[in-house]
């Protein structure tokens, strides 16, 4: 009887251990599947951005430039080119807007010169279009980062800047980069503040398009995002990205 009881106990222990191992294995497979799905979704978004950016630059941009040249030619042939000049100015603004949208969709500076240059250019463009004071600072040298990871970091900062400009009612925004063992990017504004818990728990389309993508990208980067909760005015958001993790 003692041997039988011992055998039953050993069997139960072995069975439970096996079940726990299977559960851990299943959870790991589910996590890997979710990560692959997130990567596929983000890659799909970037492919669509790249396609639209190419169409804007190569097709629409080229056609608008051709129309501009036609207007200049017509303006030289008529006695009063004032109305043509007004139309040409509007067309120049439209061409500039198309170029800005194309750069936002697929930042060529990121591929050519790296993350720091791309973020600095992003701040300059946002400052021009929003008429807000946007300050950019660097502390330490940013190490080489894989292209896909750089693009994810860029998209997170781009979304945080968008949120600050659209919702914070700020008069100034600052982007500060600290590079040491990790890459740390701090986005700070002097606006009305930001209730991260409320926004994060929201099920609105705005949250889905904004914080959802930020969360996904941060998770794939192995990064953390901290929102300063005790701040009385404005918002301060810190993105910390490890250099060594690969996507």
C-alpha positions in Angstrom: 0.0 0.0 0.0 2.8 2.4 0.9 4.5 1.7 -2.5 1.2 2.2 -4.3 0.5 5.5 -2.5 4.1 6.7 -3.2 3.7 5.8 -6.9 0.4 7.7 -7.1 2.0 10.7 -5.4 5.0 10.6 -7.7 2.6 10.3 -10.7 0.6 13.3 -9.6 3.7 15.4 -9.1 5.1 14.4 -12.4 1.7 15.0 -14.1 1.4 18.5 -12.6 4.9 19.3 -13.5 4.3 18.2 -17.1 1.1 20.3 -17.2 2.9 23.4 -15.9 5.6 22.9 -18.5 3.0 22.5 -21.3 1.2 25.6 -20.1 4.5 27.6 -20.0 5.3 26.3 -23.5 1.8 27.3 -24.8 2.0 30.8 -23.3 5.5 31.2 -24.9 4.1 30.1 -28.3 1.1 32.5 -27.9 3.4 35.4 -27.0 5.7 34.6 -30.0 2.6 34.5 -32.2 1.3 37.8 -30.9 4.7 39.4 -31.5 4.8 38.1 -35.0 1.3 39.4 -35.6 2.3 42.8 -34.2 5.5 42.9 -36.4 3.4 41.9 -39.5 0.8 44.6 -38.7 3.4 47.3 -38.2 5.4 46.2 -41.3 2.1 46.4 -43.3 1.5 50.0 -42.0 5.1 51.0 -43.0 4.7 49.4 -46.5 1.5 51.3 -47.0 3.1 54.5 -45.8 6.1 53.9 -48.2 3.7 53.3 -51.1 1.6 56.4 -50.4 4.8 58.6 -49.9 6.2 57.3 -53.2 2.9 58.1 -55.0 2.8 61.6 -53.5 6.4 62.4 -54.4 6.7 60.7 -57.8 3.2 61.1 -59.2 1.3 63.9 -57.6 4.4 66.0 -56.8 5.6 65.6 -60.4 2.2 66.6 -61.8 2.0 69.7 -59.6 5.5 70.7 -60.6 4.5 70.4 -64.3 1.4 72.5 -63.7 3.6 75.1 -62.0 5.9 75.3 -65.0 2.8 75.6 -67.3 1.5 78.5 -65.2 4.9 80.3 -65.4 4.9 79.9 -69.2 1.3 81.3 -69.4 2.2 84.1 -67.1 4.9 85.3 -69.5 2.5 85.4 -72.4 -0.3 87.5 -70.9 -0.3 91.3 -70.2 -1.5 91.0 -66.6 0.0 87.9 -64.8 -1.2 89.0 -61.3 -4.0 86.4 -61.1 -1.7 83.7 -62.5 0.9 84.6 -59.8 -1.7 84.3 -57.0 -2.6 80.8 -58.4 1.1 80.0 -58.6 1.6 80.9 -54.9 -1.3 78.6 -53.9 0.3 75.9 -56.0 3.7 76.4 -54.3 2.0 76.0 -50.9 0.3 72.8 -52.1 3.6 71.4 -53.4 5.2 72.2 -50.1 2.4 70.5 -48.2 2.7 67.4 -50.4 6.4 67.2 -49.7 5.9 67.6 -46.0 3.3 64.8 -45.9 5.6 62.6 -48.0 8.5 63.1 -45.6 6.2 62.4 -42.6 5.0 59.2 -44.1 8.5 58.0 -45.0 11.4 60.0 -43.5 14.3 59.7 -46.0 16.6 61.5 -43.4 16.2 58.5 -41.1 17.6 56.1 -43.7 20.3 58.4 -44.9 21.6 60.1 -41.7 20.2 58.1 -38.8 17.8 58.6 -35.9 19.3 61.8 -34.3 19.2 63.8 -37.6 15.7 62.5 -38.3 14.3 63.5 -34.9 15.9 66.9 -35.2 14.4 67.4 -38.6 11.0 66.2 -37.3 11.1 68.9 -34.6 12.0 71.6 -37.1 9.1 70.5 -39.4 6.6 70.4 -36.5 7.8 73.9 -35.4 7.3 75.3 -38.8 3.8 73.9 -39.3 2.5 74.3 -35.7 4.1 77.7 -34.9 5.1 76.3 -31.5 8.5 76.5 -30.0 10.0 73.0 -30.2 13.4 72.5 -28.7 15.8 69.6 -29.5 18.7 68.6 -27.2 21.2 65.7 -27.3 23.4 64.4 -24.5 25.8 61.6 -25.5 26.4 59.9 -28.8 23.6 57.7 -30.2 25.0 54.3 -31.0 24.2 52.4 -34.2 20.6 51.1 -34.2 19.1 48.7 -36.6 16.9 50.3 -39.3 13.7 48.7 -38.2 14.2 49.7 -34.6 15.1 53.2 -35.5 11.9 53.5 -37.5 9.9 52.3 -34.5 11.5 54.8 -32.2 10.9 57.5 -34.7 7.2 56.6 -35.0 6.8 56.7 -31.2 8.3 60.2 -30.9 6.3 61.3 -33.9 3.1 60.2 -32.3 4.0 61.8 -28.9 4.7 65.1 -30.7 1.4 64.8 -32.5 -0.4 64.3 -29.2 1.3 67.2 -27.6 0.5 69.6 -30.4 -3.1 68.4 -30.9 -4.3 68.0 -27.3 -1.9 69.6 -24.8 -2.5 73.3 -25.8 1.2 73.8 -25.1 3.3 76.9 -26.0 6.6 75.0 -26.1 7.7 71.4 -26.4 11.1 69.9 -25.9 12.7 66.6 -27.0 15.8 65.6 -25.1 17.9 62.5 -25.9 20.2 60.9 -23.4 22.5 58.1 -24.7 24.6 55.9 -22.4 23.9 52.2 -21.6 20.4 52.8 -22.9 18.8 55.3 -25.2 16.4 57.6 -23.3 14.2 60.1 -25.0 12.2 62.6 -23.0 9.2 64.5 -24.5 8.1 67.4 -22.3 5.5 70.2 -22.8 4.0 73.0 -20.8 0.4 72.3 -21.7 -2.7 71.2 -19.8 -1.3 67.8 -18.9 -2.1 64.3 -19.9 -4.0 61.6 -17.9 -2.2 58.5 -19.1 -4.4 56.1 -17.1 -7.6 57.5 -18.6 -6.3 57.6 -22.1 -4.8 54.2 -21.9 -8.0 52.6 -20.6 -10.1 54.4 -23.3 -11.5 52.3 -26.1 -12.0 55.1 -28.5 -10.6 55.2 -32.0 -8.1 57.9 -30.9 -6.6 55.7 -28.3 -6.5 52.8 -30.8 -4.6 54.7 -33.4 -2.3 56.5 -30.9 -1.4 54.8 -27.7 -2.1 51.3 -29.1 0.6 51.7 -31.7 3.0 53.3 -29.2 2.4 50.3 -26.8 3.0 47.8 -29.5 6.2 49.4 -30.8 7.6 49.8 -27.3 6.9 46.2 -26.5 8.7 45.0 -29.6 11.6 47.2 -28.8 11.8 45.9 -25.2 11.4 49.5 -24.2 9.5 51.2 -21.3 7.4 54.3 -21.4 7.0 56.4 -18.2 4.4 59.2 -17.8 5.2 61.6 -14.9 2.0 61.4 -12.9 2.7 63.9 -10.1 3.3 66.8 -12.6 1.1 69.8 -11.8 1.4 71.4 -15.3 2.2 69.9 -18.7 3.4 66.4 -19.4 6.7 64.6 -19.3 7.0 61.2 -21.1 10.2 59.2 -21.1 10.9 56.4 -23.6 13.8 54.1 -22.5 15.1 51.7 -25.2 17.8 49.1 -24.6 20.5 49.1 -27.3 21.1 45.3 -27.2 17.6 43.9 -27.9 16.8 43.0 -31.5 13.4 42.9 -33.2 
